[in-house]
């Protein structure tokens, strides 16, 4: 599939992306991400590896569009704790038997 990332055309295939990402350790996900194989990678890391460009040269949206068209599952943001869940400070306070602010 031909796609444009950072104004440069790339011919990407699903197998080519899988091969490029094989053996790459995922960085911590803090924003948009893509699942490749059984691992979840930040889209900027994937974009850097498959295009060999600096991460500042392209947007995450460009990589998300390309990965979606290739059939990979993309995610908007990392999972966050459900509303009402205790923060680590509140959990520690509850274990110690003292009330923390906001509980």
C-alpha positions in Angstrom: 0.0 0.0 0.0 1.3 3.4 -0.9 1.0 6.1 1.8 2.5 9.5 2.4 4.1 10.2 5.8 5.9 13.5 6.3 5.5 14.4 2.7 7.4 11.3 1.5 5.7 8.3 -0.2 6.2 4.9 1.3 5.1 1.5 0.0 4.1 -0.4 3.1 2.8 -3.9 3.6 1.5 -5.6 6.7 4.2 -8.2 6.5 6.9 -5.5 6.0 5.7 -3.7 9.1 5.6 -7.0 11.1 9.2 -7.8 10.0 10.4 -4.2 10.8 9.0 -4.4 14.3 10.2 -7.9 15.1 12.5 -7.8 18.1 11.8 -4.2 18.9 10.9 -3.6 22.6 7.9 -1.3 22.9 8.4 2.0 24.7 5.9 3.0 27.4 2.6 4.1 25.8 1.6 7.6 26.8 -0.6 8.6 23.8 -1.9 6.9 20.6 -0.7 3.4 20.1 -0.9 0.5 17.6 -1.0 -3.2 18.3 1.5 -5.2 16.2 1.5 -8.9 16.9 0.9 -9.2 20.6 2.6 -6.0 21.5 1.3 -2.4 21.8 3.7 0.3 20.5 3.5 4.1 20.6 2.7 5.2 17.0 5.6 7.6 17.0 8.0 4.7 17.7 6.4 2.6 14.9 6.6 5.6 12.5 10.3 6.2 13.3 11.2 2.6 12.6 9.2 2.0 9.4 10.1 5.4 7.8 13.6 5.8 9.3 12.7 9.5 10.0 12.9 11.6 13.1 9.7 11.5 15.2 9.4 15.3 14.9 9.1 15.0 11.1 5.6 13.3 11.1 2.4 13.4 13.0 0.9 10.5 14.9 -2.2 10.8 12.8 -0.3 10.0 9.6 1.0 6.8 11.1 -2.4 5.9 12.6 -4.0 6.3 9.1 -1.4 4.1 7.5 -1.5 1.4 10.2 -5.3 1.3 10.1 -5.3 0.9 6.3 -2.9 -2.0 6.7 -5.3 -3.7 9.1 -3.6 -3.0 12.4 -5.6 -2.1 15.5 -4.9 1.5 16.7 -5.8 2.9 20.1 -6.5 6.6 21.0 -5.0 6.8 24.5 -3.7 4.3 27.1 -6.2 2.8 29.4 -6.7 5.0 32.5 -8.0 4.0 35.9 -11.8 4.0 36.1 -13.4 7.0 37.7 -13.8 6.5 41.4 -10.7 4.3 41.7 -8.3 5.2 44.5 -5.0 6.9 43.7 -1.9 5.3 45.1 -1.8 7.9 47.9 -5.4 7.2 48.8 -4.7 3.5 48.8 -1.7 3.9 51.0 -3.6 6.1 53.4 -6.5 3.6 53.6 -4.0 0.8 54.4 -2.4 2.9 57.1 -5.8 3.7 58.6 -5.6 7.4 58.1 -7.8 9.5 55.8 -6.1 11.4 53.0 -7.5 14.6 51.5 -10.3 13.9 49.0 -11.4 10.6 50.5 
